[in-house]
Amino acid sequence: METTETLKTRSTHFMVPEAMSEKLRLLSRLTRIHQAEYVREALRDGLAKYGESGAALDGMEPVKGRLLSIVPRVPPESLKQLKALAHRTRIRESEWWRIFMADMLGKYSAKLERALEAA
């Protein structure tokens, strides 16, 4: 039998560059907030920012180097919105995930920079 939390969320999978994964891990360690919370925040904010217009960033760079896997549990409705955005813009869901994660990490860049300087 599935728990209430399981019914409200679905597992998904996407790949991010190693540097992005390290920043997410550091942010989580600094704030003591689970990485999954930041991933859900990135999805929520990204859909709010790009969902209606579907305006992709110009000059998106191809991913280089090693990619690491992230497997969060997110609301099914958000996954449907992401799928619709990807279909409408013809940009892969994995690319949207990387855009969303980059935007979210950008919000916390000052905190990350201070932590790196202190280390």
Disulfide bonds with the S-S distance in Angstrom:
none
